[in-house]
Amino acid sequence: MNTLFLNNLLSLRRLNKLIAIFTGLSSIYFLLIERNFVRMYIFFAVAAIALFISLYAHYKIQTALANIRSIYLLITIFYVNLMLFGIYLSVWAAPNNYASIFLCFLVVALLMFMNPPLFNLILTLGASVVFIIFTVTIKPYEIWMIDILNVVIAGGISLYFNWHISKLRMGSELSGTMLENERNQYLDQSIVDELTQLRNRRDFMQTFQRYVLNYRTTDAWLCIALADIDFFKKYNDRYGHTMGDDCLRAVGAVLNGLKDSEGIYSARVGGEEFALLWFEKNLPHIDTVITRLMGSIGDLKIPHEDSKASPYISMSIGVYVEKCGVSSDTQTLYERADKALYTAKKSGRMCAIVCGEEVKQYKLVSPS
């Protein structure tokens, strides 16, 4: 949700909560003490509307469903409610007094929000016109002449301060947003491999530590897989580094796809070496994941004439499986996955070796 929208919703929730409490208690006072039912009904109506706005703004904040139209509509309802209340107190309830209450409402009502100047102008002019109509109709001549002059001055003051305050807030918000975007950009550059758009080794080691320590109770197994592109040095020697980069990008796209389909974290931890992390509930699903990965790499159909494993680009994969919570030694777990990868290479490449303390080592062959 846009921060400007969120600030407006927060202001709506707080202001209307205070208004609802004050007018609600006042309505009880007029009912029980003064026995003034007209005032009781008016104060109760204002409290009910303010309570509705406060609760609805809270709902929008919690669900993050707010849009610009709904926020402006809520501000309009709030402003109309407050202005009519001010007109009642300053005109109907006190026809022989100057409209000090309404003027205060007019000046401060919009200062808590960050609105476009045209929106504030429309609300302020609308409230002033309605006030002038009722004032001229109900108040004596010598009173409404002064009130009209005062409301024009108060409206100008309200628009002036609201414009400058909103400009300062928006400028501060834009500066903060720009700094946040720059920070996120620098963060992405420090943890994302530029070529493949996978996470880099630095991020992998930090994420690996979090995976080891912060598993869920529903997660039974932690899986770490290390994968190498078979005979990639020969691929670079034959086709050139430009084609090698294209190959790495294609492999990176396949691994990135596993994040969406299987929720698997992938990183490029070396030149042609990649690492995968995920949790498993059922051990047989590991075979599904690894077989799908090897099949997707084969489906790329990237020619590799110097490969001794396949006429196309292929991968060797080592998978180590550990029960969640058994070990927090990431270095040992990494080394065991690396040993499984070494075994896969010795077994003819284009395959995967899966093993673990409670998993008997076995071999998966690429479906391609």
N, C-alpha and C positions, 0 to 999 in steps of 0.2 A: 504494500500500500504506500502511495506517495506520502512523504513526511509532512508536506503542507496539509494534505487532507487529514492525516492523523492528528496533527496539532489542532485543527479546527474541531474535530470530533472530541478530542480531550477537553477543549474549552467548552464545547456544548454540554458535555456530560457534567463537568464541574459546576458551571454557572447554573444550569437548570436544576441540579441537585440542591444547591443553596436556595434558589427561588422556590422550589417545591417545599422545602422544609419551612422556610419563613412564611409563605402564604398559607401552607397547610395548618401550621400552628395558629396563625392569625384567624383562619376560618373557624377553628375550634373556639378561640377566644370570643369571636363575635356571636357564635352560637350559644355558648354557655354563660358568658358574662353579660354582654350587651343585648342579647336576644335580637340582634339585627340580622334578619334572615337574608336581606338583599346583599349586604356586604359579605355575609357568610358564603352565599352561593357564588359571588364574583371571585372572592379569594380562593374558594375551593376549585373553581373552574381553572383559574390561573395555575394553581398547584397541580391539578391533574394533567394539564397540557405540558407543564414543565417536567413533571415526572415521566410522562410518555417520551418526551424528547431525550431526557437523560438516559432512560433505559434503552431506547432505540439506538442512541449513539454508542452506548456500551456494547450492545449486540453487534453493531457494525465493526467496532474495534476488535472484538473477540473473533469474529468470523472473517475479517479482512475482505468484506464484500462491498465496501463503500465505493461509490463512484462520484464524480464531480457533481452530477445532477442531484443525487440524493443528499449530498452534503449541503449544497446551496438551498435545497428545499427545506432542510431542517433549520438552517440559519434563518430563512425567511419566516418559517412558522414561529421560531423563537422570537424574532424581532417584532412580528405582528402581535404576538401575545404580550410582550413586554410593553410595546407602545400603546396598545389598547388599555392595558392596566394603568399606564402612566396617564393617559387621557382621562380615565375614570377618576383617578386620585386628584388630578389637577383641574379638571373641568366639572364633571358631574358632582363629585363629592365636595368640591370647594369652588363654587362659581364666583365668589367674591375675592378670591386670593389669586396671586400671581402663580404661574405654572412652573414653579421651581422643580417639582418632582419630575415632571415630564422632560424638562430641559436637561436635567441630570441624566435621565435614561437616554435621551437623544445623543448626548455627547459621548457617553462611555459604552453604550450597548454594543457597538461594533469594534471596539478597540482590541478585543481579545481574539479577533479572527483575522486571517490573512486572505482577503478577498480582492478581486479586481476592482479598481476605482469606479468603473461604470456600475457594477452591482451595488456598491455602497451608495453611490449617488441616487440610484433608483429607489432603494429602500429609504434613504433619508428624505428625499423629496416626497415620496408617498406618505411617510409618517407626518411630515410637516403640513402637507395639504389637508390630510384628515384632521389633524389637530386644529388647523386654522378654521376649517369649516365648523367644527363643533364649538370652538371658542367664540366665533362670531355669532353663532346661533344662541348660545347659552349665557355667555358672560356679558356684563355691562360694557358700554363703549369704552370708558376710560381704562378698563382692565384689558380688554382684548387688543387694544391698540399697542399697549406695552408688550403683551404676550407675543404678538405677531413679530414685533421688532426683535424681541429676545430669541424667538425660535429661529429666525433667519440667522442671527449671529451664532446661536448654538449649533445650527446645522453646518454653517461654514467652519466653525471650530472643529466639529466632529469629522468632517471630510478632510480637513487639513491634517489633523493629527493622525487620522487613520491612514491616509496616504503615505505619510512619512514613516509611520511605524511599520506598515506593511512592506514598504520598500526596503527598510532596514532588515526586517525579518527575512524577506525573500532573498535579499542579497547575501545575508548570512547563510541561509539554507543552500543557495546555489554554490557558495564557496565551500561549504561543508560537503556537498555532493561531489564537487569536482575533486576535492582532496580525497574523499572516500574512493572515488573511481580510480584516481591515480594510485592509491594504496593497493587497491585490488589488482590493478594492472601490474604493479611491481611484484605483488605476491604471486600472481599467476606466472610471471616470467621466472620467478625463483623456484617454482615447483612443477612447472609444465615443460615437457620436452618439446621444443619448438618444431622439430621435424615431424614427429608422429602424433603430437597433441595428447600423448599419454603423460601420466605423472612421471617425474624423474626419480633418480635413485634416492635423493635427499628426502623427498616426500614419501617414498616407499618405506624407508627405514622408520620414519615417524609413524606412518600408518600401521606398519607391521606391529610396532610396540602397542599401539592402541587396540589392534585386533586381539593381541595376546591377552591384554588386561581387561578389556571392556566387552567381552562377549555377553550375549543374552542367555538367560536360563533355558530358553527353548533351543539354543544352538548346541548340538552335540559334538560336532567335529570342526576343527580348524584346518583348512587346507592351504598349503603354499605350493605353488608350481613355478618352476623355472623353465623357460623355453628358449631354445637357440634355433636360428635359421640355419639349416644344414648347408655346409660348405659355402658360407656367405662370402668369405674372402675370395674364393674362386669366382663367385658371381661378380664381385667388384672388378676383379682382374680382367674378366672376359668382356663385361658389358659397360664398365665405367662407373664412376661414383655417382653420376647423375641418375643412371638407371638404378643404382643401388639405393639412392635416396627415395626414388619412386617406389621401390620394393618395400622399403621400411614404412613408408606412408601407408601403403596398401595393407600391410600386416597390422599397423597401428589402428587402422579403421576397423579391421576385424575384431581386434581386442577391445576397442571402444564399444563395439556392438554388444559384447558380452555384458557390459555394465547394464544396458537396458533390458536385455533378455534374461539374464541370470543373476544380476546384482553383483557381478564380480569386479573387484578392483584390479586394474592393470597398470603396470609401469614399465618404462624402458630403463633398465638398470645398467646397461652396457651398450656396446656398439650394435650387436645384433641379438642381445640377450634381453629377455623380458621376464617379468615376474607377475604372478597372479595371486590374489588373496580372496578367500571367501569362506563362509561358514556352510556346513552341511548338516542336515537332519538325518538324511539317509545315505549310507555309504554307496549304494549302487548308482546314485545320481552322479557321483564323480565320473563314472565311465561315460555317462551321457554328455557331461560338460566337455571332457577332454576329447571325446570322439567328434563332437560337433566342432570344436576348435580346429582339430586337424583336418576335418572335412572342409571347413570354410577356407583354410589356407590352401588346400588343394584345389578348391573351386576357383581360386584366383587365376589359375592356369598361367602363371608367370614362368616362361621358359627358363630352364637352367641346364644347359647342355653339358656343363662340366660337373654336375652333381653325380655322385656315385650312388645316391639313394633314390632319385626320381628325376624324370626329365623336366619336372616343374619344381618350383620352390616348395620346400617342405620344412617341417619343424621336428626337433627332438625335444621331449618334455619330461621333466622329472617332477613327480608329485609326492609330497610328504604329508601324511595325515596324522593329526594328533588330537586326542580328546581335549576339549576346551577345559582350561584350568589346570591341566597336568603340568605344563611347563611354561615359564615366562622368559626363558632364555632364547631370545630371537636369533642370536648368532648360531646356536646349536641347531635350531630348526632350519635355518637357512642352509647351513652346511649339509644337513641330511637331504634337503631337496636338491642341492647341487650334486651330491653323490648319486642321487637317483637319475639326474640329468646325464651325468657321466656314464652311468650304466646304460641308459638309452642310446647314447652315442656308440658305445661298444657293441650294442646289440644290433647294429645295422642302421641306426638313425631312422627318421620318418616313423617314429613310434613314441610311446610314452611308457614310463615305468612308474607304477603307483606302489607306495610302501608306507609303513608306519609301525610304531611299537605294537599295535594291536591289529595291524593289517598285513597279512602275508604278501610279500612282493609279487606283483604280476605285471604282465606286459599288455599294452593296448596297441594295436596296429592301425595306422591311418586308413580310413575307408577309401581314400583316393588311390 
